[in-house]
Structure formats: structure tokens, C-alpha cells
Amino acid sequence: MEKNFDKLKIGDKSFDSRLMLGTGKYKTTTDTIKSIESSECEIITVAIRRLPTNLKDDNTHFLSNLDWTKLWLLPNTAGAQTADEAIRIAFLGHELACQLGQEDNFFIKLEVISDPKYLLPDPIGTLKAAEFLVKKGFTVLPYINADPMLALHLEDLGCATVMPLGSPIGSGQGINNLANIKIIIENANIPVIVDAGIGTPSEATLAMEIGAEGVLLNTAVAQSKNPAQMAKAMNMGVKAGRLGYLAGRMEKKYYATASSPLNNISKI
């Protein structure tokens, strides 16, 4: 197997896969596990508020059926409406990671969402929570609107990534904020992970082609007719987009150029 030298680096961790997968909305736990396996992802995110305090007391959740020597937990603060709620959930997330044998895991996907209709992240609450958690030693991955200035402020605070939404979470609208995400990528000195709104593998490819370091998605896989197959397709889309970005796009022209020009043909 060819060794991967193009790794995704977040904080002090490196990953071969650039696809991150959420674990909500699946019809069955079997679908969840098969999708994680098919995606070849290494980072999976879980909503801490939906989990029991002690996993040993829960025999129904899929987490105990996963190989945590190959996966890295990314707890998220989904459901937090304020910075204080998000901070409390972040500490619970670390406790969960410890239960899974990842005592050194201080990763947190930071979500502060007070808007119940469109589920748009609160920039002020996100900044407040991010500043506190970074100071406490967390590796903070904040979910944000595609706001280039907010992304810069979060980077200055010490966040490990920024995660701009492509479109509202769970909408499947694709990447509606392409211009702003491009600016965020251009300005950033930390990985930019496109999160939310992606519905198809081609949209995942587009995110990677413009220079995103990774993609996080959930509903597109969980709500598809064949989640495991869609997870595999998303994995291939992310890989294709990354390879295309690294290869470099041809220059766009406003006129046609023959692919087999006559002046390259040797004279007989």
C-alpha cells in the first residue's frame, strides 16, 4: 500500500483521511458503523448531549462497537445555545474521549447555535467559547458562517481550524458561499474544513478543489438510500478533489485551443 505523505494536520495530530463523518440521523446503528467503515474516515463527530454520561451503562449505542485505535473522536457541542453551555459540553466531551481510551484527546467541534429555524452559528458566542477553551488547552474546531473576518479572529485566538458552512446544516443545498470560503482559504494559516450543506460527492469534490483541507458531513450519507455506498462515494469525491487541487487546474481561456495542434506533428 502506497504511503500517504499528504496528511491532514490538526493541532498536533495527523490524519490520512480528509473526510470527517457525523453520526446522527442514521436509521440503524448498523448503517452508522458500515458507513464509517466505507468512508475510510479517521475522525468521527458525536453530539455529546445525546449520549449517556457513562458509556459502560449503555449497551445500545454504537460507540462501543468501533475500533478506537483507528478512529479519533471529535466531540461536538451541538445543542448549545450559549457560550457557557458549549464550554460545559466541551469538558463532558473530553470525559467521553477518556472513556474510549483517548486521554490525550482534547479535540472539540465548537457549535454555538441560538437560531432554532436556520441553525446558523452565533459568531459572538463562538468567539467567547473559543477563547476560553483554547486557554484551557482544547484543540478547538469552530463551526462558523462563511465570514472571512470571523475566521481570522478565531485563528488569532488559537483555534486549530475554522469550519465554514457551505449552506445551512442538513439542507443539502451544496456550497452556496463559495466566494467567501475561497477568501477564508486564501487568508488562513490553519486548515479550513467545509462543514454542513454538502449533499453530493461532486460538492465534496468542489470543496477540496478550491483548497479546503477537508470536509465534514453527515446528513448526505445518513439520509441517503444506501448510506454505506454514499459514504464510499464521498470518500472518493474528497480524494479526487484533493488530488485535483494538488495537480493544479489548467488555465481558463476565452478561445479554443486544439488538443492536437498541427505544428507538433513531425514532417514525413
DRENTI-606562 format. One line per 10 residues: their letters; for each residue x, z, y of C-alpha. Coordinates in nm, 4 decimals. Layout:
BEGIN
A = X/Z/Y  ...
! end
This chain:
BEGIN
MEKNFDKLKI = 0.0000/0.0000/0.0000  0.1355/-0.1020/0.3402  0.2317/0.1906/0.5592  0.0377/0.2250/0.8828  0.2661/0.2595/1.1847  -0.0217/0.2131/1.4327  -0.1649/0.5623/1.4255  -0.4252/0.7246/1.6449  -0.2709/1.0303/1.8101  -0.4939/1.3055/1.9460
GDKSFDSRLM = -0.3194/1.6178/2.0631  -0.0562/1.6993/1.8015  -0.2402/1.5213/1.5176  -0.2039/1.1630/1.3931  -0.4640/0.9627/1.2028  -0.4586/0.6305/1.0189  -0.8264/0.5573/1.0810  -0.9613/0.4850/1.4282  -1.3232/0.5243/1.3214  -1.4867/0.8652/1.3588
LGTGKYKTTT = -1.8185/0.9304/1.1904  -2.1058/1.1615/1.2749  -2.3030/1.3419/1.0062  -2.6580/1.3640/1.1411  -2.9769/1.1654/1.0718  -2.8893/1.0621/0.7156  -3.1817/1.0508/0.4729  -2.9884/1.2322/0.1995  -2.6635/1.4224/0.1602  -2.5602/1.1583/-0.0929
DTIKSIESSE = -2.5900/0.8928/0.1786  -2.3751/1.1081/0.4057  -2.0972/1.1550/0.1513  -2.0945/0.7905/0.0392  -2.0850/0.6711/0.3999  -1.7886/0.8943/0.4816  -1.6053/0.7593/0.1767  -1.6900/0.3937/0.2540  -1.5872/0.4264/0.6180  -1.2368/0.5462/0.5245
CEIITVAIRR = -1.2597/0.7707/0.8294  -1.0487/1.0832/0.8607  -1.2360/1.2576/1.1411  -1.5965/1.3615/1.0943  -1.8022/1.5439/1.3524  -2.0712/1.8018/1.2842  -2.3168/1.9800/1.5120  -2.2307/2.3491/1.4882  -2.5782/2.4638/1.5919  -2.7283/2.3029/1.2806
LPTNLKDDNT = -2.5008/2.4880/1.0378  -2.5191/2.8363/0.8836  -2.2772/3.0959/1.0146  -2.1183/3.1373/0.6720  -2.0893/2.8276/0.4542  -2.0493/3.0457/0.1433  -2.4137/3.1430/0.1797  -2.5293/2.7811/0.1882  -2.5447/2.5746/-0.1320  -2.7343/2.2802/0.0146
HFLSNLDWTK = -2.5019/2.1449/0.2844  -2.2690/1.8525/0.2107  -1.9592/2.0051/0.3739  -1.8632/2.1919/0.0598  -1.8615/1.8620/-0.1320  -1.5966/1.6956/0.0835  -1.2196/1.6897/0.0348  -1.0879/1.8680/0.3421  -0.7282/1.7888/0.2544  -0.8107/1.4277/0.3510
LWLLPNTAGA = -1.0573/1.4905/0.6332  -1.0311/1.6606/0.9716  -1.3275/1.8470/1.1139  -1.4386/1.7695/1.4686  -1.6984/2.0333/1.5574  -1.9301/1.9320/1.8391  -2.1317/2.1312/2.0891  -2.4499/1.9214/2.0584  -2.7487/2.1128/2.1890  -2.5543/2.2931/2.4602
QTADEAIRIA = -2.7297/2.2614/2.7953  -2.4763/2.4612/2.9951  -2.1013/2.5084/3.0034  -2.1357/2.8663/2.8782  -2.3357/2.7543/2.5742  -2.0795/2.4856/2.4965  -1.7932/2.7352/2.5180  -1.9662/2.9752/2.2782  -2.0346/2.6949/2.0297  -1.6723/2.5782/2.0523
FLGHELACQL = -1.5488/2.9144/1.9260  -1.8020/2.9007/1.6416  -1.6664/2.5555/1.5608  -1.3179/2.6941/1.5156  -1.4556/2.9614/1.2848  -1.6155/2.6879/1.0731  -1.2856/2.4983/1.0580  -1.1167/2.8154/0.9341  -1.3760/2.8466/0.6559  -1.2809/2.4955/0.5457
GQEDNFFIKL = -0.9111/2.5839/0.5323  -0.8162/2.4329/0.8688  -0.6999/2.7434/1.0527  -0.4907/2.5319/1.2896  -0.7874/2.3160/1.3881  -0.8906/2.3791/1.7494  -1.0491/2.0351/1.7991  -1.3834/2.0327/1.9788  -1.6057/1.7454/2.0802  -1.7441/1.8772/2.4059
EVISDPKYLL = -2.1057/1.7882/2.4851  -2.2967/1.9460/2.7717  -2.6374/1.7786/2.7970  -2.9184/1.9186/3.0097  -3.1180/1.5941/3.0278  -3.3765/1.6010/2.7436  -3.5008/1.2425/2.7846  -3.1917/1.0230/2.8123  -2.9433/1.2783/2.6756  -2.6885/1.1926/2.9408
PDPIGTLKAA = -2.3906/1.4296/2.9643  -2.3686/1.6720/3.2567  -2.0406/1.5986/3.4407  -2.0226/1.9325/3.6242  -2.0902/2.1390/3.3140  -1.8463/1.9279/3.1144  -1.5665/1.9832/3.3681  -1.6290/2.3575/3.3776  -1.6315/2.3965/2.9993  -1.3327/2.1649/2.9507
EFLVKKGFTV = -1.1171/2.3608/3.1960  -1.1917/2.6900/3.0191  -1.1439/2.5562/2.6648  -0.8160/2.3795/2.7448  -0.6786/2.7067/2.8829  -0.7838/2.8773/2.5578  -0.5811/2.6295/2.3519  -0.8552/2.3957/2.2331  -0.7976/2.0238/2.1812  -1.0882/1.9002/2.3915
LPYINADPML = -1.2572/1.5625/2.3371  -1.5237/1.5421/2.6109  -1.8284/1.3163/2.5821  -1.8952/1.1642/2.9250  -2.0729/0.8936/3.1178  -1.8554/0.5889/3.1766  -1.7272/0.7351/3.5039  -1.3636/0.6426/3.5763  -1.3097/0.9239/3.8262  -1.4552/1.1891/3.5970
ALHLEDLGCA = -1.2288/1.0609/3.3192  -0.9237/1.1074/3.5424  -1.0272/1.4616/3.6357  -1.0690/1.5543/3.2679  -0.7296/1.4057/3.1848  -0.5736/1.6086/3.4683  -0.7319/1.9240/3.3216  -0.5506/1.8586/2.9933  -0.8188/1.7034/2.7717  -0.6800/1.5243/2.4668
TVMPLGSPIG = -0.9120/1.2248/2.5014  -1.2073/1.1035/2.7009  -1.5140/0.9703/2.5206  -1.7293/0.7498/2.7458  -2.0681/0.6434/2.6157  -2.1363/0.2771/2.5527  -2.5068/0.3370/2.6124  -2.7451/0.6320/2.5607  -2.6827/0.8193/2.2373  -2.8813/0.6922/1.9401
SGQGINNLAN = -3.0139/0.3930/2.1355  -2.8217/0.1188/1.9574  -2.8065/-0.0753/2.2839  -2.4373/-0.1536/2.2419  -2.1812/-0.1346/2.5213  -2.3718/-0.1563/2.8488  -2.0926/-0.0016/3.0568  -1.8181/-0.2487/2.9708  -1.6689/-0.2846/3.3200  -1.6389/0.0917/3.3761
IKIIIENANI = -1.4988/0.1529/3.0278  -1.2320/-0.1091/3.0952  -1.1356/0.0778/3.4135  -1.1208/0.4077/3.2236  -0.8918/0.2492/2.9633  -0.6712/0.0949/3.2331  -0.6292/0.4294/3.4120  -0.5931/0.6581/3.1108  -0.2759/0.8058/2.9663  -0.4737/0.9631/2.6820
PVIVDAGIGT = -0.6799/0.7933/2.4098  -1.0184/0.6551/2.5113  -1.2780/0.6800/2.2340  -1.6026/0.4880/2.2834  -1.8853/0.7144/2.1752  -2.2612/0.6532/2.1498  -2.4820/0.3461/2.1638  -2.2916/0.1223/1.9236  -2.5328/-0.0426/1.6797  -2.3402/-0.3175/1.5026
PSEATLAMEI = -1.9892/-0.3833/1.3700  -1.9398/-0.6545/1.6334  -1.9978/-0.3951/1.9065  -1.7408/-0.1668/1.7453  -1.5022/-0.4618/1.7407  -1.5645/-0.5275/2.1107  -1.4818/-0.1668/2.1986  -1.1497/-0.1985/2.0200  -1.0720/-0.5440/2.1603  -1.0826/-0.4140/2.5183
GAEGVLLNTA = -0.8257/-0.1468/2.4335  -1.0200/0.1594/2.3222  -0.8154/0.3743/2.0848  -1.1111/0.4497/1.8613  -1.4866/0.4551/1.8103  -1.7219/0.7381/1.7197  -2.0644/0.6505/1.5850  -2.3438/0.7970/1.3762  -2.6952/0.6548/1.4072  -2.5879/0.2944/1.3434
VAQSKNPAQM = -2.4737/0.3991/0.9966  -2.7189/0.6790/0.9175  -3.0304/0.4803/1.0120  -2.9273/0.1501/0.8541  -3.0935/0.0266/0.5343  -2.7672/0.0747/0.3426  -2.5585/0.3436/0.5148  -2.2530/0.3177/0.2866  -2.2375/-0.0577/0.3328  -2.2783/-0.0294/0.7093
AKAMNMGVKA = -2.0042/0.2342/0.7183  -1.7708/-0.0083/0.5426  -1.8678/-0.2844/0.7866  -1.7984/-0.0576/1.0844  -1.4580/0.0276/0.9408  -1.3753/-0.3423/0.9101  -1.5027/-0.4077/1.2623  -1.2841/-0.1354/1.4111  -0.9796/-0.2620/1.2215  -1.0431/-0.6224/1.3285
GRLGYLAGRM = -1.0825/-0.5238/1.6924  -0.7634/-0.3202/1.6909  -0.5632/-0.5999/1.5280  -0.7035/-0.8496/1.7769  -0.6144/-0.6258/2.0705  -0.2584/-0.5784/1.9469  -0.2193/-0.9516/1.8757  -0.3190/-1.0423/2.2316  -0.6021/-1.2676/2.3365  -0.5341/-1.6279/2.4269
EKKYYATASS = -0.5596/-1.7165/2.7937  -0.9014/-1.8359/2.9080  -0.9062/-2.1825/3.0643  -1.1663/-2.3759/3.2573  -1.0858/-2.7027/3.0833  -1.0414/-2.8279/2.7296  -0.7042/-2.8482/2.5566  -0.6622/-3.0474/2.2372  -0.5667/-2.8333/1.9391  -0.3620/-3.1223/1.8002
PLNNISKI = -0.2010/-3.2879/2.1061  -0.0600/-3.6359/2.0548  0.2738/-3.5568/2.2196  0.3533/-3.3208/1.9320  0.3257/-3.5963/1.6725  0.6598/-3.7338/1.5577  0.7116/-4.1041/1.6073  0.7128/-4.3070/1.2876
! end
